[in-house]
Amino acid sequence: MPRYVIERTFAERLDLTKEGIENVNLINDQEGVQWIFSFLSADKKKTYCLYEAPNPEAIRAAARRNNIPADVIIEISGEIGPNMFA
């Protein structure tokens, strides 16, 4: 399944709760997308998330239903790291 990086900008600091995360995952499952992990900026107003999804439209649909932004969606094709060049 294709992978995507999603940039999200929040108006206020992001406060995560177990219940909120469970709801996000439930809606994501219904839309056929899987949240793999996220990086949170120091000011807690921006995230960079890695997702698997059939297409960007599924990510946008899940974001709308979760009432969270999906400012930029970029399909990625592979991984690179420093160990690959050692």
Buried (B, 14 or more C-beta within 10 A) or exposed (E): EEBBBBBBEBEEEBEEEEEEEEBBBEBBEEBBBBBEEBEBBEEEBBBBBBBBBEBBEBBBBBBEBBEBBBEEBEEEEEEEEEEEEE
